[in-house]
Amino acid sequence: MRKYNNDDKMQLEEVICNKCGRLLKVENGIIKEGCFSADTVFGYFSEKDGNRHLFDLCEKCYDHMIQEFSVPICEIEEKELC
């Protein structure tokens, strides 16, 4: 879950892991540790038609989540980080 500064709606103030509730490290609007962010809109043929879901997971909770997958994730090493 993300919270933004009231004065500057674009300035990220804090990020909280939606699973464990831990506050992730944020400095000057930049997340300073591993964070998985999800943002999806459910479309037709879903029981959540038109609903947008946003959440953040710390790296530990993300690792725990993907360990439960029946099919492993596809992992590709990036040469440049954004």
Buried (B, 14 or more C-beta within 10 A) or exposed (E): EBEEEEEEEEEBEBBBBBBEEBEBEBEEEEBEEEBBEEEEEEEEEEEEEEEEEEBBBBEEBBEEEEEEEEEEEEEEEEEEEE
